[in-house]
Amino acid sequence: MIFAMERAMGTFRNKPMYAVLRKNAFKATMDGEIVSKAWLGEFYRLKEKIFIDYTVINKLEKKFKPWTPDEYQSISII
């Protein structure tokens, strides 16, 4: 870590090198809106790829007794 800190400080002190580094860093960045839209598109793509094992769901459904809204009894947590 000390070496990394010394290297960073050396780069900062070398103004011409630091200017080139900053210029390249700004060129390498992307607009936040573009990045956000790309991630949103990826999430929507992945949403369609979610695997659901229906055998597990069917087994779980069999463990629970049938239920109707008429059987609902509210509770008070106050």
N, C-alpha and C positions, 0 to 999 in steps of 0.2 A: 504494500500500500504506500509505503514511504517513497519507493521508486516511482510509482505512478504519480504521486503528488509532485515530486521534484520534476518529473518530465512535463507535467501540466504547467507548472510555474515557469519552466524553461521555455516552453512554447509560447506562453503568454508574454514573456519578456522579449522574445524575438518577434518584434512587431511585423516585419514583412511576412514571416512564416504564419503568424497568427492571422493576418489579413487574408492570406490565401486559404487557410483552414476555414475561416468564417465564410468566405465567398463560396467555397465548395459545399459547406454545410447547408447554406441557404439554397443552393441549387438542388441539393438532394432531398429537400423537404417537399411535401405535397400539401395541397390545400386541404384543410380539415373537412370541408364539405365533400370532397372527392373520397377521402378515406372513410368518412362516415357512411356514405352511400355504398361503397364497396363492402364494408362490413355488414350493412343491412342486407345487401343482396346475398352475401354468403350465409347469413343466418336464415334467411328465407329458403335458400337452397338446401341447407342442412335440415331444416324443419321437415322437408319432404322425405328425408332419408332416415328418420328415426325408426328403429326396428322395435316392433311390439310383438312379444311372444304371447299369442292369444291362448296357448295352452295354460300358461301361468295364470292369466286373467280368469279363464274358465274355472280353474281349480280354486282360485280365491272366491269366486262368486258362489261356488258350492258350499264354502265354509260359512257363509252368512245366510241367516234365515230370510225369507222374503219379507219385504217391508212396504208399507203403504203410508202415505202422508197422514191418514187418519190415526195412525198409531203414535204420531209424534207428540211428545210431552215436553213442553218448554221447562227449562230450569232457570232458577235465579242465581246469579253469582254475586249478588249484592248482599 
